[in-house]
Amino acid sequence: MRMGYQLLSGSDFTETSIITETAWTAALTAEDAKKIVLTPFLSDAGDPITPGEPNQTGGNDGTTAMGLPVVESYGFSSGLFQIMGASSAQIDALRKLTGASIALSGPTRLGTYLFCEGDKIGSIGGKPIPIYNVTISDPTLGGRGKAVNYPLRFNFPALWSKGLTFHKANFSLNALINA
C-alpha cells in the first residue's frame, strides 16, 4: 500500500479523471497546490487503521436507563504504518505537507489518496480523504542489514469512510510511480 498527499484546495480530480494516467502525471509533476506527494511502500503491524471508538458516558453506574452507556459522538480512527526504505528527500517532501494536517481548532487542509493492490485508488468522490495530525517521526534503525523505516501516524475524523470508493486505474500505478 501507498498513500498520496495533496492539499485539499489543489484537488481537481473527478470520478472519471482519477483513473487516467494523464491526470496522475500532471498531479505528480505539479509545482503548486495540485501536487501529489507519494509515500514509498508502507508496511503495517496488525490493523493499520483502527476503527473509531464511540465517545460514551455512563453505563453500569446507575445514571442511565437499563445501565447502558449514552453514545455522545463517534470517535476518530488512527493509522500507524512504517514507511519502508525512504530516502531523506522523500521524507522531506512528505514532511513539507504534514503541517497542513495539524488540527488545532479548525479543519485540516490536507487530504490523502489510498493506493492498494490491483491499481486501485481510494478516494471520496474522486477527492482526497481529509486527514489530520500526520506525523513522520525519526526512523527506526534496525541494525546491520536492516532497512531504515520511518513511523507514519495520522488520524481520520469520525465516519471518514462515508462515500469511500476504490477506483480501478486504467494504467499501472507502479509503472508510473517508478518511471
N, C-alpha and C positions, 0 to 999 in steps of 0.2 A: 504494500500500500504506500501511497504518497499523498501529500496534501499540497495544494496550491493556494497561496495567499494573495489577496488583492484588496485594495481599498474599496469599500462599498460604493463610493462615489464614481469609481472608474469602470464598473461593470456595464458592458453593453451587449453581453450575450443574450440570446433569446433561446427558447426551447429548440429552435431549428438550427441556429448558428453554433450552439455549443458542441455539436457533434462534427463540425467541419475543421479540417486541418488548417485552412486559410485563417480562420478566426483565431485559432490557438497560436499559430505562428506570429500573428500580429500582436497578440497579448503577451507572449513570452519575450518578444523583442521590443516592446514599447518602452519609452523612457519617461512616461508620465503616470498618472493615477491608473491608467488602464493596464499597467504592467502586472503580470502574474509572476510570482517567485515560487518556485517549486522546492519542496524538500527532497533530499535524497530518499532512498527507501527507508521505511520505518519498520521497526520490529516492536512487538508488544510482549507483555508477560501476562497471560490470562485475558481478562476482559479489558481492552484498552480504553473503551468509552463506557463509563459506568452509567446505569440508569439514575435518573433524578429521584432523590428521596423526598417524599412529601413533608412539608412543614406541618407539624401537628401539635395540638395542646390537649392536655387532659388524657384521660384513659386509665381505667383501673384505679382511679383515685377518688371516686365519689363525686366528681364535679361535672360529669357528663352523663347523658342518657345511656342507659344499659352499660355504662363503663367504657363506651367506645371513644376513642380519641376524635377530636374535631380537626378535619383537614383544613388548614388555613390557606395553603397555596402549594403549587407543585414546586419541586426543587430543581436545581440546576444539575447538569451532568458534567463529569470531569473526564478528561482524557490524559493518558500518560503513555508516551511512546519513547523509543530510543531512535535518534537519527543516526543511521549507520554510515560510518566511513565518510563523513562530510569533510570538505576542505574548509579552511578558515574563511575563504572568500564566500563560500555558500552560506556559512553560518552568519557572517557579517551581513549579507544581503537579506537573510531572513530576519535578523535582529533589527534591521532598519525599519521593518514594518510592525514589530511587536508592540511598540509604544502606542500604536493606534487602537490596540485592543484593551488597554487598561481601563477598567470601568470604575472611576472614582465616584461619579454620581450621574453619569449620563450614558447614552447608548454607545456601543462600540462603533468604530469607523472601519473595522477590519472584517473581512469575510474569508471563507475557505471553501475550496472545492475538494472533494474526496475522490481519489483515483484508486480503483480496485481492479482486480484481475479481470481479464477479458475486455480491456479497453473501455471500462465503464467509468463514467464521470458523475459523481453525486452532487446535486445542486437543488435549490428550491426555485422552481420556475426558470431555470437557466441562470439564476443569480447565485452568488456565493452565499454560503450559510454564515450568518453572523456569529462571530467567535470572540470570546472575552479572555482577558488575562493570559495571553500567550507568553510563556517564558521558555527560554532556552538556556539552561544552566551550564556551568562549566562541565567539561567532558569527564566521563568515567575513563580511567586509564587502567585497562585490564592487565597490563604487564606485557612481557615479551611475546611477540607474535599475535597479540590481540588487537582488534580494531579499536579505534578511538570513537566512542559513541557519545552523543550529546542528548541529555534528557529533554524532552519536549512535553510541556504541561499546558493545559488550556481548559477553559470552561465553555460549555454551551448553555444558553438560557433554557429555562423550563419549556418543555414541549418543542424543543428545537427542531425535531424531525417532522413537524407538521408540514406537509407538502414536499417532503424529500423524494426526489426521483433520481434513479440511476439511468443515465442516457448512454447508449452504446455508440461510441465514436465510430465514424466511418473511415478511420485511419488507425495506424498503430501509434498509440501514445508513447510507448517505449522507443520506437524508431525516431519519433520527433524529438523527444527529450534527449536522446543520446546522439543526435545528429551534430 
